[in-house]
Amino acid sequence: TPTAGAIDYWGLFSVSSQTGDIWEINKCERIIFPQLQKIQQEIMKKTGATFASEVVQRRGLGCTDE
């Protein structure tokens, strides 16, 4: 009905503030597309972090490396 709550569940996401890396943690799928990659490069330039430096955190989510 139109008066019902309009909530869609799209997933549970983990976002790194150091790299901009985004993972859907229920499926352990890395979210990646060209525009996001450009933003991630800018974030990593500012933080000095790399995707490799976050291996431990990804494994903490229960996700393997790509």
Secondary structure, DSSP 8 states (H G I E B T S, - for coil): -TTS--------EEE-TTT--EEETTTTEEE--HHHHHHHHHHHHHH---SGGGHHHHHHTT----
